[in-house]
């Protein structure tokens, strides 16, 4: 689900996104460091994939995700906070 699918679209607050994530057991995929702070301080969202690729074209981001999707899915079976960069994946405990 994309924020554009939510009632308030991109104006949906981080707190509301976190609540939806907890309720629906969704993984939040973001470049926004505010979600890292929320995860570390409030244990929200349910699970977090932080994308730290810098500014890249959508096609390049899609390629990075598709090349790593199986490993990401596997890691999320055991972990709640994962970071994806251009060069690899970091699992945060």
FENGIQUI-V218845 format. One record per residue. N is the residue number from 1. RES is the residue in three letters. BURIAL is I if it has 16 or more other ideal C-beta (glycine too) atoms within 10 Angstrom, else O. Layout:
# FENGIQUI-V218845
n=N res=RES burial=BURIAL
n=N res=RES burial=BURIAL
This chain:
# FENGIQUI-V218845
n=1 res=UNK burial=O
n=2 res=UNK burial=O
n=3 res=UNK burial=O
n=4 res=UNK burial=O
n=5 res=UNK burial=O
n=6 res=UNK burial=O
n=7 res=UNK burial=O
n=8 res=UNK burial=O
n=9 res=UNK burial=O
n=10 res=UNK burial=O
n=11 res=UNK burial=O
n=12 res=UNK burial=O
n=13 res=UNK burial=O
n=14 res=UNK burial=I
n=15 res=UNK burial=O
n=16 res=UNK burial=O
n=17 res=UNK burial=I
n=18 res=UNK burial=I
n=19 res=UNK burial=O
n=20 res=UNK burial=I
n=21 res=UNK burial=I
n=22 res=UNK burial=O
n=23 res=UNK burial=O
n=24 res=UNK burial=O
n=25 res=UNK burial=O
n=26 res=UNK burial=O
n=27 res=UNK burial=I
n=28 res=UNK burial=I
n=29 res=UNK burial=I
n=30 res=UNK burial=I
n=31 res=UNK burial=O
n=32 res=UNK burial=O
n=33 res=UNK burial=O
n=34 res=UNK burial=O
n=35 res=UNK burial=I
n=36 res=UNK burial=O
n=37 res=UNK burial=O
n=38 res=UNK burial=I
n=39 res=UNK burial=I
n=40 res=UNK burial=O
n=41 res=UNK burial=O
n=42 res=UNK burial=O
n=43 res=UNK burial=O
n=44 res=UNK burial=I
n=45 res=UNK burial=I
n=46 res=UNK burial=I
n=47 res=UNK burial=I
n=48 res=UNK burial=I
n=49 res=UNK burial=I
n=50 res=UNK burial=I
n=51 res=UNK burial=I
n=52 res=UNK burial=O
n=53 res=UNK burial=O
n=54 res=UNK burial=O
n=55 res=UNK burial=O
n=56 res=UNK burial=O
n=57 res=UNK burial=O
n=58 res=UNK burial=O
n=59 res=UNK burial=O
n=60 res=UNK burial=O
n=61 res=UNK burial=I
n=62 res=UNK burial=O
n=63 res=UNK burial=O
n=64 res=UNK burial=I
n=65 res=UNK burial=O
n=66 res=UNK burial=O
n=67 res=UNK burial=O
n=68 res=UNK burial=O
n=69 res=UNK burial=O
n=70 res=UNK burial=O
n=71 res=UNK burial=O
n=72 res=UNK burial=I
n=73 res=UNK burial=O
n=74 res=UNK burial=O
n=75 res=UNK burial=I
n=76 res=UNK burial=I
n=77 res=UNK burial=O
n=78 res=UNK burial=O
n=79 res=UNK burial=O
n=80 res=UNK burial=I
n=81 res=UNK burial=I
n=82 res=UNK burial=I
n=83 res=UNK burial=O
n=84 res=UNK burial=I
n=85 res=UNK burial=O
n=86 res=UNK burial=O
n=87 res=UNK burial=O
n=88 res=UNK burial=O
n=89 res=UNK burial=O
n=90 res=UNK burial=O
n=91 res=UNK burial=O
n=92 res=UNK burial=O
n=93 res=UNK burial=O
